[in-house]
Amino acid sequence: MSAIGIGEVLRDSGHYRVVFAVKADWRDKLQSMNFQVELVGREQVVKDSAETTVELTEHLTGNQSLLEKAVKAFEGVDQMLPMIETDEPYYRDIIDRIQPDCIVYDGIGIVPAVITSGRPWIMYYTMSALMLDMFIDDPRLPPSQLGLSINSDKKVWEDCRRQLTNAKQKLTKTFHSWLQSHGCPPLPANQFLYPSPYANLYLTPKELDYTDIRPLPDNYYQFDYFKRTANEEMFEVPEQLRHRSGKLVYLSLGSMGSADVYLMKRLVAMLANSEHRFIVSKGIKHDKYELADNMWGEKFVSQVKVLPIVDLFITHGGNNSVTESMYFGKPMIVCPIFLDQYDNAQIVEDRGYGIRLNPYECSEQQLLQSIDKLLNDRKLAEKLSKASHRIQTEKQIEKIPEIIDRLVKK
């Protein structure tokens, strides 16, 4: 949850009271970190957020064409409307009671209560920088969600962009009408989200950004990470792996990828033949498959605790995972499953920080050879070390209070 990192830096600045508006399953975690919590929805936890996310996005996983997945993602906007509509009164009530000086909210969804509040609001955006094309569709870059290289055929870009625009226009009429009925201004026909007129924070390390090709307006702020603080003790290598030979590799395909039991079994079977050791984040269906002898795993593993001690990260390419991997200077094998993960996988490969593989189609030989190639690449290790040092030294996240100060004092 990227908002925790933002909340921490605001709280620790000493002059902001931070209030989280969240579902009930996040309450205990946030309260244990001394944050005030307001609930969106019912008091009791019916289902945790990971399970809900998996249910809403299962139609986007699997080995389908990327264009088909992108179109299905647009269909999902209207499908999410009942949930957004249910949550809206809670947000309005919270804003009325708390009377915030500034609102920071996750750009993945739309909250009319925020947009129409009359208060400064900041959108923070945790998907790939290429997916900013939802606001700024620049022909100098390929359309998002398709994993197209910046070096690929621009005629392909044009054809894909045309098909995606047509799909957006056909599938969002209900959603747009609902927004306007709640006081929001009209959205362009092919747009799903409102950029903030105040400030937009997006999560992409400079090394993986596109601003050298497509500059952004002044109210867009790039951040290398929104990394959460790991307050717990340092992760210790489990006993069953501690005395085995081989490098230490972390495998995590996120909530959606790890819920695909067929895929996890496929990867486990191939990695079982590796000489290396693996820590596996098994996900919500952890009890549906077993790990090999050279592996240890649990339902959920604290990523920010594990990454500092491993030598390589096999990831689905979610934006938090990619940025945290860059923060700790770890090479990546990116196995994208849906949405912006394809774009992250491609830019990681384009910029030379890792390898992109199709987890449904790659062979055992491709996977194992990719692991060894990255682990033995000394130049890459130096490159990642340099990037990690820059990111950790610059501490861009500490600039967020300054951005809010300027808005609140206007």
C-alpha contacts under 8 A as a table, 3 or more apart, distances in Angstrom:
res1	aa1	res2	aa2	distance
1	M	4	I	5.92
1	M	5	G	7.87
1	M	228	R	7.75
2	S	5	G	5.61
2	S	6	I	6.81
2	S	126	T	7.44
2	S	226	F	5.44
2	S	227	K	6.64
2	S	228	R	6.82
2	S	320	N	7.44
3	A	6	I	5.03
3	A	7	G	5.92
3	A	106	D	7.70
3	A	226	F	7.50
4	I	7	G	4.92
4	I	8	E	6.01
4	I	228	R	6.01
5	G	8	E	5.15
5	G	9	V	6.48
5	G	226	F	5.16
5	G	227	K	5.44
5	G	228	R	4.45
5	G	229	T	6.75
6	I	9	V	5.46
6	I	10	L	6.36
6	I	226	F	6.33
6	I	397	I	7.25
6	I	400	I	7.53
7	G	10	L	5.19
7	G	11	R	6.00
7	G	18	V	6.38
8	E	11	R	5.14
8	E	12	D	5.94
9	V	12	D	5.12
9	V	13	S	6.10
9	V	397	I	7.20
9	V	398	E	6.26
9	V	400	I	7.63
9	V	401	P	7.55
10	L	13	S	5.22
10	L	14	G	7.45
10	L	15	H	7.82
10	L	16	Y	6.03
10	L	17	R	7.92
10	L	18	V	7.09
10	L	400	I	7.37
10	L	401	P	5.91
11	R	14	G	5.96
11	R	15	H	7.24
11	R	16	Y	5.66
11	R	17	R	6.31
11	R	18	V	6.12
13	S	16	Y	7.00
13	S	401	P	7.13
18	V	35	F	6.44
18	V	36	Q	6.63
19	V	35	F	6.40
19	V	36	Q	4.84
19	V	37	V	5.68
19	V	38	E	7.06
20	F	30	L	7.98
20	F	35	F	7.12
20	F	36	Q	6.27
20	F	37	V	4.87
20	F	38	E	6.04
21	A	37	V	6.04
21	A	38	E	4.75
21	A	39	L	5.65
21	A	40	V	6.10
21	A	91	Y	7.57
21	A	94	I	7.67
22	V	26	W	6.39
22	V	27	R	7.11
22	V	37	V	7.17
22	V	38	E	6.49
22	V	39	L	5.28
22	V	40	V	5.33
23	K	26	W	5.93
23	K	27	R	7.11
23	K	39	L	5.64
23	K	40	V	5.15
23	K	41	G	6.31
23	K	42	R	7.91
23	K	49	S	7.78
24	A	27	R	5.26
24	A	39	L	6.05
24	A	40	V	7.32
24	A	41	G	7.41
24	A	42	R	7.10
24	A	43	E	6.09
24	A	44	Q	6.40
24	A	45	V	5.51
25	D	28	D	7.21
25	D	45	V	5.69
25	D	47	K	7.81
25	D	48	D	5.66
25	D	49	S	7.01
26	W	29	K	5.56
26	W	30	L	6.28
27	R	30	L	5.39
27	R	31	Q	6.03
27	R	37	V	6.33
27	R	39	L	7.64
28	D	31	Q	5.16
28	D	32	S	6.01
29	K	32	S	5.30
29	K	33	M	6.72
30	L	33	M	5.14
30	L	34	N	6.67
30	L	35	F	5.54
30	L	36	Q	7.58
30	L	37	V	7.11
31	Q	34	N	4.97
31	Q	35	F	5.07
31	Q	36	Q	6.38
31	Q	37	V	6.77
32	S	35	F	7.43
38	E	94	I	7.07
39	L	42	R	7.33
39	L	43	E	7.11
39	L	90	Y	7.80
40	V	87	D	6.27
40	V	90	Y	5.48
40	V	91	Y	6.82
41	G	86	T	7.95
41	G	87	D	6.37
41	G	90	Y	6.74
42	R	45	V	7.42
45	V	48	D	6.73
47	K	51	E	6.56
47	K	52	T	6.82
48	D	51	E	5.60
48	D	52	T	6.53
49	S	52	T	5.05
49	S	53	T	6.02
50	A	53	T	5.12
50	A	54	V	6.20
50	A	255	S	6.08
50	A	284	I	7.71
51	E	54	V	5.13
51	E	55	E	6.28
51	E	255	S	7.94
51	E	284	I	7.22
52	T	55	E	5.18
52	T	56	L	6.26
53	T	56	L	5.18
53	T	57	T	6.19
53	T	255	S	7.65
53	T	256	M	7.58
54	V	57	T	5.28
54	V	58	E	5.69
54	V	255	S	6.53
54	V	256	M	5.30
54	V	259	A	7.26
55	E	58	E	5.56
56	L	59	H	7.58
56	L	76	G	7.85
56	L	80	M	7.85
57	T	60	L	5.39
57	T	61	T	7.14
57	T	256	M	7.30
58	E	61	T	5.50
58	E	256	M	7.10
59	H	62	G	7.90
59	H	72	K	7.52
60	L	69	K	5.49
60	L	72	K	6.73
60	L	73	A	6.88
60	L	337	I	7.95
60	L	338	F	6.05
60	L	339	L	7.97
61	T	64	Q	7.68
61	T	69	K	7.82
61	T	256	M	7.49
61	T	257	G	7.55
61	T	337	I	5.79
61	T	338	F	6.00
62	G	337	I	7.13
62	G	360	Y	7.78
63	N	360	Y	6.32
64	Q	68	E	6.74
64	Q	69	K	6.70
65	S	68	E	5.24
65	S	69	K	6.40
66	L	69	K	5.03
66	L	70	A	6.17
66	L	145	Q	7.27
66	L	146	L	5.49
66	L	338	F	7.87
67	L	70	A	5.07
67	L	71	V	6.31
67	L	145	Q	7.99
67	L	146	L	6.48
67	L	160	C	7.62
67	L	164	L	7.93
68	E	71	V	5.23
68	E	72	K	6.24
69	K	72	K	5.03
69	K	73	A	6.21
69	K	338	F	7.06
69	K	339	L	7.55
70	A	73	A	5.06
70	A	74	F	6.67
70	A	145	Q	6.18
70	A	146	L	7.41
70	A	164	L	7.62
70	A	339	L	6.74
71	V	74	F	5.23
71	V	75	E	6.52
71	V	164	L	6.73
71	V	167	A	6.26
71	V	168	K	7.71
72	K	75	E	4.90
72	K	76	G	6.27
73	A	76	G	5.02
73	A	77	V	6.95
73	A	339	L	7.63
74	F	77	V	5.45
74	F	78	D	7.78
74	F	167	A	7.39
74	F	168	K	6.19
74	F	171	L	6.69
74	F	172	T	7.62
75	E	78	D	6.01
75	E	79	Q	6.74
75	E	171	L	5.95
75	E	172	T	7.74
76	G	79	Q	4.75
76	G	80	M	6.12
77	V	80	M	5.39
77	V	81	L	6.77
77	V	172	T	7.20
77	V	175	F	7.28
78	D	81	L	5.24
78	D	171	L	7.38
78	D	172	T	6.47
78	D	174	T	6.74
78	D	175	F	5.69
79	Q	82	P	7.14
80	M	83	M	5.59
80	M	84	I	6.40
81	L	84	I	5.05
81	L	85	E	5.96
81	L	175	F	6.87
82	P	85	E	5.07
82	P	86	T	6.16
83	M	86	T	5.12
83	M	87	D	6.35
84	I	87	D	5.27
84	I	88	E	6.17
84	I	110	I	7.68
84	I	111	V	7.56
85	E	88	E	5.31
85	E	89	P	7.84
86	T	89	P	6.98
87	D	90	Y	5.54
87	D	91	Y	6.68
88	E	91	Y	5.31
88	E	92	R	6.42
88	E	111	V	6.62
88	E	112	P	7.19
88	E	113	A	6.64
89	P	92	R	5.09
89	P	93	D	6.16
89	P	113	A	7.99
90	Y	93	D	5.15
90	Y	94	I	6.16
91	Y	94	I	5.11
91	Y	95	I	6.16
91	Y	111	V	7.70
91	Y	113	A	6.12
91	Y	114	V	7.73
92	R	95	I	5.29
92	R	96	D	6.17
92	R	113	A	5.20
92	R	114	V	7.81
93	D	96	D	5.14
93	D	97	R	6.20
94	I	97	R	5.21
94	I	98	I	5.88
95	I	98	I	5.29
95	I	99	Q	5.51
95	I	100	P	6.66
95	I	113	A	7.82
95	I	114	V	8.00
95	I	117	S	7.77
96	D	99	Q	5.58
100	P	103	I	6.56
100	P	119	R	7.80
101	D	119	R	6.85
101	D	120	P	7.27
101	D	408	V	6.37
102	C	119	R	6.22
102	C	120	P	5.13
102	C	121	W	5.66
102	C	122	I	7.64
102	C	404	I	7.26
102	C	407	L	7.86
102	C	408	V	6.73
103	I	114	V	7.24
103	I	119	R	7.29
103	I	120	P	6.43
103	I	121	W	4.54
103	I	122	I	6.11
104	V	121	W	5.72
104	V	122	I	4.65
104	V	123	M	5.87
104	V	124	Y	6.92
105	Y	121	W	7.55
105	Y	122	I	6.36
105	Y	123	M	5.23
105	Y	124	Y	6.08
106	D	109	G	6.58
106	D	123	M	5.94
106	D	124	Y	5.23
106	D	125	Y	6.11
106	D	126	T	7.74
107	G	110	I	6.90
107	G	123	M	5.41
107	G	124	Y	5.65
107	G	125	Y	5.02
107	G	126	T	7.60
107	G	193	L	7.44
108	I	125	Y	6.87
108	I	126	T	7.71
109	G	193	L	7.61
110	I	193	L	6.61
110	I	194	Y	7.77
111	V	114	V	5.50
111	V	115	I	6.65
112	P	115	I	5.02
112	P	116	T	5.94
112	P	179	L	6.83
112	P	182	H	6.40
112	P	183	G	7.27
112	P	184	C	6.29
113	A	116	T	5.47
113	A	117	S	5.78
114	V	117	S	5.14
114	V	119	R	7.86
114	V	121	W	7.03
115	I	118	G	7.41
115	I	121	W	7.41
115	I	184	C	6.85
116	T	183	G	6.58
116	T	184	C	6.47
120	P	198	Y	6.51
120	P	407	L	6.66
120	P	408	V	7.30
121	W	196	S	6.69
121	W	198	Y	6.48
121	W	199	A	7.42
122	I	196	S	5.96
122	I	198	Y	6.29
122	I	199	A	5.11
122	I	200	N	5.80
122	I	201	L	7.44
123	M	195	P	6.97
123	M	196	S	5.92
123	M	199	A	6.65
123	M	200	N	4.91
123	M	201	L	6.17
124	Y	200	N	5.82
124	Y	201	L	4.49
124	Y	202	Y	5.76
124	Y	203	L	7.93
125	Y	200	N	7.37
125	Y	201	L	5.96
125	Y	202	Y	4.62
125	Y	203	L	6.32
126	T	202	Y	6.07
126	T	203	L	5.24
126	T	319	N	6.19
126	T	320	N	7.08
127	M	131	M	6.60
127	M	202	Y	7.69
127	M	203	L	6.93
127	M	318	G	7.52
127	M	319	N	5.47
127	M	340	D	6.34
128	S	131	M	5.45
128	S	132	L	7.48
128	S	203	L	7.16
128	S	204	T	6.64
128	S	319	N	6.04
128	S	340	D	5.70
128	S	341	Q	7.69
128	S	343	D	6.99
128	S	344	N	6.34
129	A	132	L	5.53
129	A	202	Y	7.05
129	A	203	L	7.18
129	A	204	T	6.15
129	A	209	D	6.37
129	A	210	Y	7.21
130	L	133	D	6.12
130	L	141	L	7.76
130	L	142	P	7.98
130	L	143	P	7.44
130	L	144	S	5.58
130	L	210	Y	7.51
130	L	340	D	7.87
130	L	343	D	7.05
131	M	134	M	6.04
131	M	143	P	7.89
131	M	144	S	5.29
131	M	145	Q	7.35
131	M	340	D	6.83
132	L	135	F	5.58
132	L	136	I	6.04
132	L	137	D	7.51
133	D	136	I	4.53
133	D	137	D	4.17
133	D	138	D	6.84
133	D	143	P	7.06
133	D	144	S	6.95
134	M	137	D	6.47
134	M	191	Q	5.86
134	M	192	F	6.84
134	M	193	L	7.02
135	F	191	Q	6.96
135	F	193	L	7.38
135	F	194	Y	7.55
135	F	195	P	6.60
137	D	143	P	7.71
138	D	141	L	5.90
138	D	214	R	7.21
139	P	142	P	6.85
140	R	213	I	6.89
140	R	214	R	6.81
141	L	150	I	6.56
141	L	213	I	7.62
141	L	214	R	7.45
142	P	148	L	6.30
142	P	149	S	7.49
142	P	150	I	6.62
142	P	154	K	7.47
142	P	157	W	5.29
142	P	161	R	7.97
143	P	146	L	6.97
143	P	148	L	7.68
143	P	157	W	6.40
143	P	160	C	7.20
143	P	161	R	5.85
144	S	147	G	7.02
144	S	148	L	7.77
144	S	340	D	6.80
144	S	343	D	6.60
145	Q	338	F	7.46
145	Q	339	L	4.76
145	Q	340	D	4.90
145	Q	341	Q	7.35
145	Q	342	Y	6.08
145	Q	343	D	6.03
146	L	339	L	7.68
146	L	340	D	7.87
146	L	342	Y	6.11
146	L	343	D	6.55
147	G	340	D	7.77
147	G	341	Q	7.77
147	G	342	Y	4.22
147	G	343	D	4.18
147	G	344	N	7.50
147	G	345	A	7.14
147	G	346	Q	5.68
148	L	152	S	6.56
148	L	157	W	7.94
148	L	342	Y	7.96
148	L	343	D	6.74
148	L	346	Q	6.88
149	S	152	S	5.11
149	S	343	D	7.95
149	S	346	Q	6.02
149	S	347	I	7.01
149	S	350	D	7.05
150	I	347	I	7.99
150	I	350	D	7.92
152	S	156	V	7.89
153	D	156	V	5.48
153	D	157	W	6.85
154	K	157	W	4.84
154	K	158	E	6.33
155	K	158	E	5.13
155	K	159	D	6.34
156	V	159	D	5.21
156	V	160	C	6.13
157	W	160	C	5.25
157	W	161	R	5.93
158	E	161	R	5.12
158	E	162	R	6.18
159	D	162	R	5.25
159	D	163	Q	6.43
160	C	163	Q	5.16
160	C	164	L	6.13
161	R	164	L	5.16
161	R	165	T	6.05
162	R	165	T	5.20
162	R	166	N	6.30
163	Q	166	N	5.24
163	Q	167	A	6.31
164	L	167	A	5.05
164	L	168	K	6.19
165	T	168	K	5.14
165	T	169	Q	6.28
165	T	190	N	5.94
166	N	169	Q	5.31
166	N	170	K	6.42
167	A	170	K	5.31
167	A	171	L	6.25
168	K	171	L	5.38
168	K	172	T	6.21
168	K	189	A	7.35
168	K	190	N	5.23
168	K	191	Q	7.61
169	Q	172	T	6.13
169	Q	173	K	7.38
169	Q	189	A	5.46
169	Q	190	N	5.41
170	K	173	K	7.01
171	L	174	T	7.85
172	T	175	F	5.25
172	T	176	H	6.13
172	T	189	A	7.75
172	T	192	F	7.93
173	K	176	H	5.24
173	K	177	S	6.18
174	T	177	S	5.21
174	T	178	W	6.22
175	F	178	W	5.16
175	F	179	L	6.36
176	H	179	L	5.20
176	H	180	Q	6.44
176	H	186	P	7.15
176	H	187	L	6.80
177	S	180	Q	5.29
177	S	181	S	6.24
178	W	181	S	5.06
178	W	182	H	6.57
179	L	182	H	5.28
179	L	183	G	6.77
179	L	184	C	5.44
179	L	185	P	7.72
179	L	186	P	7.79
180	Q	183	G	5.14
180	Q	184	C	4.76
180	Q	185	P	6.04
180	Q	186	P	6.28
181	S	184	C	7.28
187	L	190	N	7.97
187	L	191	Q	6.11
187	L	192	F	7.21
187	L	193	L	7.70
187	L	194	Y	7.44
188	P	191	Q	5.31
195	P	200	N	6.81
196	S	199	A	5.62
196	S	200	N	5.93
197	P	219	N	7.57
198	Y	219	N	6.58
198	Y	407	L	7.37
199	A	219	N	4.87
199	A	220	Y	6.04
199	A	221	Y	7.42
199	A	403	I	7.85
200	N	219	N	6.12
200	N	220	Y	4.75
200	N	221	Y	6.11
201	L	220	Y	5.96
201	L	221	Y	4.86
201	L	222	Q	6.11
201	L	223	F	7.02
202	Y	220	Y	7.38
202	Y	221	Y	6.30
202	Y	222	Q	5.29
202	Y	223	F	6.09
203	L	222	Q	6.23
203	L	223	F	5.08
203	L	224	D	6.02
203	L	225	Y	5.98
203	L	226	F	7.16
203	L	319	N	7.36
203	L	323	T	7.68
204	T	208	L	6.40
204	T	209	D	6.05
204	T	222	Q	6.55
204	T	223	F	5.95
204	T	224	D	5.26
204	T	225	Y	6.94
204	T	319	N	7.57
204	T	323	T	6.65
205	P	208	L	5.45
205	P	209	D	6.32
205	P	222	Q	7.75
205	P	223	F	6.48
205	P	224	D	3.96
205	P	225	Y	6.91
205	P	323	T	6.40
205	P	326	M	7.54
205	P	391	I	7.81
206	K	209	D	5.06
206	K	222	Q	7.74
206	K	223	F	7.93
206	K	224	D	6.51
207	E	351	R	7.55
207	E	387	A	7.53
208	L	347	I	6.26
208	L	348	V	6.82
208	L	351	R	7.02
209	D	212	D	7.74
210	Y	213	I	5.46
210	Y	214	R	5.95
210	Y	215	P	7.68
211	T	214	R	4.72
211	T	215	P	4.56
211	T	216	L	6.78
212	D	215	P	6.57
216	L	220	Y	6.39
217	P	220	Y	5.79
218	D	221	Y	7.61
223	F	226	F	7.34
223	F	396	Q	6.02
223	F	397	I	6.63
224	D	323	T	6.68
224	D	327	Y	7.88
224	D	391	I	6.39
224	D	396	Q	6.81
224	D	397	I	7.86
225	Y	320	N	7.67
225	Y	323	T	5.73
225	Y	324	E	6.87
225	Y	327	Y	7.35
225	Y	396	Q	7.77
225	Y	397	I	6.99
226	F	320	N	7.84
226	F	397	I	6.50
227	K	304	V	7.98
227	K	320	N	7.72
227	K	324	E	6.57
228	R	304	V	7.49
229	T	304	V	7.83
230	A	233	E	7.88
230	A	304	V	6.24
230	A	305	K	6.37
234	M	305	K	5.99
235	F	305	K	5.42
235	F	306	V	5.92
235	F	309	I	7.84
237	V	241	L	6.56
237	V	242	R	5.69
238	P	241	L	5.58
238	P	242	R	5.97
238	P	296	W	7.19
239	E	242	R	5.02
239	E	243	H	7.31
240	Q	243	H	7.05
240	Q	244	R	7.61
240	Q	296	W	7.45
241	L	244	R	5.34
241	L	277	R	6.60
241	L	294	N	6.87
241	L	295	M	7.12
241	L	296	W	7.22
244	R	277	R	7.38
244	R	294	N	7.92
245	S	275	E	7.49
245	S	276	H	6.88
245	S	277	R	7.51
246	G	275	E	5.74
246	G	276	H	4.14
246	G	277	R	5.98
247	K	276	H	5.06
247	K	277	R	6.02
247	K	310	V	7.73
247	K	311	D	6.35
248	L	276	H	6.31
248	L	277	R	4.94
248	L	278	F	5.85
248	L	279	I	7.50
248	L	309	I	7.87
248	L	310	V	5.03
248	L	311	D	5.48
248	L	312	L	6.96
249	V	276	H	7.21
249	V	277	R	6.03
249	V	278	F	4.76
249	V	279	I	6.26
249	V	310	V	5.61
249	V	311	D	5.82
249	V	312	L	4.90
249	V	313	F	5.88
249	V	314	I	7.31
250	Y	278	F	5.66
250	Y	279	I	4.82
250	Y	280	V	6.04
250	Y	306	V	7.56
250	Y	307	L	7.38
250	Y	310	V	6.49
250	Y	312	L	6.37
250	Y	313	F	4.92
250	Y	314	I	6.05
251	L	278	F	6.85
251	L	279	I	6.15
251	L	280	V	4.83
251	L	281	S	6.37
251	L	313	F	6.19
251	L	314	I	4.77
251	L	315	T	6.16
252	S	258	S	7.22
252	S	280	V	6.12
252	S	281	S	5.12
252	S	282	K	7.41
252	S	313	F	7.92
252	S	314	I	6.40
252	S	315	T	5.26
252	S	316	H	6.88
253	L	256	M	7.14
253	L	257	G	4.65
253	L	258	S	5.27
253	L	281	S	7.71
253	L	314	I	7.75
253	L	315	T	5.31
253	L	316	H	4.49
253	L	317	G	7.82
253	L	335	C	7.77
254	G	257	G	5.47
254	G	258	S	5.87
254	G	283	G	7.36
254	G	315	T	7.74
254	G	316	H	6.47
254	G	318	G	7.41
255	S	258	S	5.62
255	S	259	A	6.25
255	S	283	G	6.08
255	S	284	I	7.26
256	M	259	A	5.22
256	M	260	D	6.91
256	M	337	I	7.95
257	G	260	D	5.47
257	G	263	L	7.58
257	G	264	M	7.81
257	G	316	H	6.96
257	G	337	I	6.42
258	S	261	V	6.75
258	S	263	L	7.71
258	S	264	M	6.23
258	S	281	S	7.70
258	S	282	K	6.00
258	S	283	G	5.09
258	S	284	I	7.36
258	S	285	K	7.36
259	A	283	G	6.16
259	A	284	I	6.22
259	A	285	K	5.67
260	D	263	L	5.39
260	D	264	M	6.35
261	V	264	M	5.10
261	V	265	K	6.04
261	V	285	K	7.14
261	V	288	K	6.93
261	V	289	Y	7.10
262	Y	265	K	5.27
262	Y	266	R	6.17
263	L	266	R	5.00
263	L	267	L	6.31
263	L	359	P	7.35
263	L	360	Y	6.74
264	M	267	L	5.24
264	M	268	V	6.03
264	M	289	Y	7.98
265	K	268	V	5.09
265	K	269	A	6.06
265	K	289	Y	6.65
265	K	290	E	7.93
266	R	269	A	5.33
266	R	270	M	6.51
267	L	270	M	5.21
267	L	271	L	6.04
267	L	359	P	7.52
268	V	271	L	5.13
268	V	272	A	5.92
268	V	291	L	6.46
268	V	292	A	6.79
269	A	272	A	5.26
269	A	273	N	7.41
269	A	292	A	7.48
270	M	273	N	5.88
270	M	274	S	7.54
270	M	364	E	5.27
270	M	367	L	7.81
270	M	368	L	7.90
271	L	274	S	5.18
271	L	364	E	7.72
271	L	368	L	7.21
272	A	292	A	5.53
272	A	293	D	7.28
272	A	294	N	6.48
272	A	295	M	7.89
274	S	277	R	7.83
274	S	368	L	6.50
276	H	294	N	7.18
277	R	294	N	5.18
277	R	295	M	5.92
278	F	294	N	6.32
278	F	295	M	4.62
278	F	296	W	6.41
279	I	295	M	5.82
279	I	296	W	5.10
279	I	297	G	5.51
280	V	295	M	6.97
280	V	296	W	6.11
280	V	297	G	4.40
280	V	298	E	6.86
280	V	301	V	7.60
281	S	297	G	5.65
281	S	298	E	5.75
281	S	299	K	6.00
281	S	300	F	5.28
281	S	301	V	5.30
282	K	285	K	7.06
282	K	286	H	4.90
282	K	297	G	6.23
282	K	298	E	5.65
282	K	299	K	4.81
282	K	300	F	6.45
283	G	286	H	5.35
283	G	298	E	7.64
283	G	299	K	4.74
283	G	300	F	5.85
284	I	299	K	6.10
284	I	300	F	7.94
285	K	288	K	5.58
285	K	289	Y	7.90
285	K	299	K	7.64
286	H	289	Y	6.40
286	H	298	E	7.12
286	H	299	K	5.35
287	D	290	E	7.54
291	L	295	M	5.99
291	L	296	W	6.98
291	L	297	G	7.56
292	A	295	M	5.48
293	D	296	W	7.92
297	G	301	V	7.48
298	E	301	V	6.24
301	V	306	V	7.62
302	S	305	K	5.40
302	S	306	V	6.30
303	Q	306	V	5.10
303	Q	307	L	5.92
304	V	307	L	5.65
304	V	308	P	7.23
304	V	324	E	7.26
305	K	308	P	6.50
305	K	309	I	7.90
306	V	309	I	5.80
306	V	310	V	6.62
307	L	310	V	5.47
307	L	313	F	7.62
307	L	324	E	7.96
307	L	325	S	6.96
307	L	328	F	6.75
307	L	330	K	7.61
308	P	328	F	5.99
310	V	313	F	7.44
310	V	330	K	7.83
311	D	330	K	6.45
311	D	331	P	7.53
311	D	375	L	7.08
312	L	330	K	5.67
312	L	331	P	5.34
312	L	332	M	6.11
312	L	333	I	7.89
312	L	371	I	7.73
312	L	374	L	7.82
312	L	375	L	7.00
313	F	325	S	7.32
313	F	330	K	6.56
313	F	331	P	6.31
313	F	332	M	4.93
313	F	333	I	6.39
314	I	332	M	5.80
314	I	333	I	4.78
314	I	334	V	6.04
314	I	335	C	7.23
315	T	318	G	7.64
315	T	321	S	7.10
315	T	322	V	7.89
315	T	332	M	6.92
315	T	333	I	6.29
315	T	334	V	5.06
315	T	335	C	5.94
315	T	336	P	7.70
316	H	334	V	5.58
316	H	335	C	4.71
316	H	336	P	4.62
316	H	337	I	6.26
316	H	341	Q	6.59
317	G	321	S	6.27
317	G	322	V	5.80
317	G	334	V	5.42
317	G	335	C	6.57
317	G	336	P	5.62
317	G	341	Q	4.72
317	G	342	Y	7.38
317	G	344	N	5.91
317	G	345	A	5.97
318	G	321	S	5.29
318	G	322	V	6.22
318	G	340	D	7.30
318	G	341	Q	5.42
318	G	344	N	7.48
319	N	322	V	5.18
319	N	323	T	6.12
319	N	340	D	7.87
319	N	341	Q	7.33
319	N	344	N	7.25
320	N	323	T	5.27
320	N	324	E	5.98
321	S	324	E	5.18
321	S	325	S	6.03
322	V	325	S	5.09
322	V	326	M	6.27
322	V	344	N	7.57
323	T	326	M	5.07
323	T	327	Y	6.06
324	E	327	Y	4.84
324	E	328	F	6.35
325	S	328	F	5.31
325	S	329	G	5.95
325	S	330	K	5.27
325	S	331	P	7.38
325	S	332	M	7.51
326	M	329	G	4.76
326	M	330	K	6.15
326	M	331	P	7.96
326	M	384	L	7.02
326	M	387	A	6.98
326	M	388	S	5.96
327	Y	387	A	7.61
327	Y	388	S	4.93
327	Y	391	I	6.11
327	Y	392	Q	6.66
328	F	388	S	5.69
329	G	381	A	7.69
329	G	384	L	4.68
329	G	385	S	5.30
329	G	386	K	8.00
329	G	387	A	6.82
329	G	388	S	4.88
330	K	381	A	7.82
330	K	384	L	6.64
331	P	353	Y	6.03
331	P	354	G	5.51
331	P	374	L	6.57
331	P	375	L	7.79
331	P	380	L	7.62
331	P	381	A	7.50
331	P	384	L	7.26
332	M	353	Y	6.79
332	M	354	G	4.65
332	M	355	I	6.46
332	M	374	L	7.93
333	I	354	G	5.65
333	I	355	I	4.87
333	I	356	R	5.86
333	I	357	L	6.94
333	I	370	S	7.49
333	I	371	I	7.50
334	V	345	A	5.28
334	V	354	G	7.28
334	V	355	I	6.16
334	V	356	R	4.85
334	V	357	L	6.16
335	C	345	A	7.16
335	C	356	R	6.16
335	C	357	L	5.15
335	C	358	N	5.57
335	C	359	P	5.33
336	P	341	Q	4.93
336	P	342	Y	5.25
336	P	345	A	6.51
336	P	356	R	7.90
336	P	357	L	7.61
336	P	358	N	6.83
336	P	359	P	7.38
337	I	341	Q	6.53
337	I	342	Y	7.32
338	F	341	Q	5.80
338	F	342	Y	6.66
339	L	342	Y	6.54
339	L	343	D	7.97
340	D	343	D	5.19
340	D	344	N	6.27
341	Q	344	N	5.02
341	Q	345	A	6.02
342	Y	345	A	5.08
342	Y	346	Q	6.22
343	D	346	Q	5.17
343	D	347	I	6.20
344	N	347	I	5.31
344	N	348	V	6.06
345	A	348	V	5.27
345	A	349	E	6.36
345	A	355	I	7.48
345	A	356	R	5.38
346	Q	349	E	5.12
346	Q	350	D	5.91
346	Q	356	R	6.46
347	I	350	D	4.78
347	I	351	R	5.87
348	V	351	R	5.42
348	V	352	G	6.11
348	V	353	Y	5.18
348	V	354	G	5.64
348	V	355	I	7.10
348	V	356	R	7.68
349	E	352	G	5.02
349	E	353	Y	6.00
349	E	354	G	5.22
349	E	355	I	5.17
349	E	356	R	6.10
350	D	353	Y	7.93
352	G	355	I	7.86
352	G	380	L	7.63
353	Y	380	L	6.85
353	Y	384	L	7.20
354	G	374	L	7.14
355	I	370	S	7.16
357	L	362	C	6.37
357	L	367	L	7.76
358	N	361	E	5.46
358	N	362	C	5.57
359	P	362	C	5.74
362	C	366	Q	6.12
362	C	367	L	6.65
363	S	366	Q	5.15
363	S	367	L	6.33
364	E	367	L	5.19
364	E	368	L	6.09
365	Q	368	L	5.30
365	Q	369	Q	5.84
366	Q	369	Q	5.28
366	Q	370	S	5.96
367	L	370	S	5.18
367	L	371	I	6.37
368	L	371	I	5.15
368	L	372	D	6.44
369	Q	372	D	5.15
369	Q	373	K	6.00
370	S	373	K	5.03
370	S	374	L	6.24
371	I	374	L	5.50
371	I	375	L	6.16
372	D	375	L	5.10
372	D	376	N	6.07
373	K	376	N	5.41
373	K	377	D	6.21
374	L	377	D	5.20
374	L	380	L	7.59
377	D	380	L	5.38
377	D	381	A	6.40
378	R	381	A	4.95
378	R	382	E	6.32
379	K	382	E	5.16
379	K	383	K	6.18
380	L	383	K	4.90
380	L	384	L	6.03
381	A	384	L	5.21
381	A	385	S	6.05
382	E	385	S	5.01
382	E	386	K	6.22
383	K	386	K	5.23
383	K	387	A	6.37
384	L	387	A	5.04
384	L	388	S	5.98
385	S	388	S	5.07
385	S	389	H	6.09
386	K	389	H	5.18
386	K	390	R	6.30
387	A	390	R	5.20
387	A	391	I	6.21
388	S	391	I	5.18
388	S	392	Q	6.09
389	H	392	Q	5.31
389	H	393	T	5.88
390	R	393	T	5.18
390	R	394	E	5.96
391	I	394	E	5.49
391	I	395	K	6.35
391	I	396	Q	7.73
392	Q	395	K	5.55
395	K	398	E	5.94
396	Q	399	K	5.63
396	Q	400	I	7.89
397	I	400	I	5.82
398	E	401	P	6.80
399	K	402	E	5.35
399	K	403	I	6.65
400	I	403	I	5.18
400	I	404	I	6.44
401	P	404	I	5.13
401	P	405	D	5.96
402	E	405	D	4.99
402	E	406	R	6.36
403	I	406	R	5.44
403	I	407	L	6.67
404	I	407	L	5.14
404	I	408	V	6.09
405	D	408	V	5.24
405	D	409	K	6.02
406	R	409	K	5.45
406	R	410	K	6.39
407	L	410	K	5.48
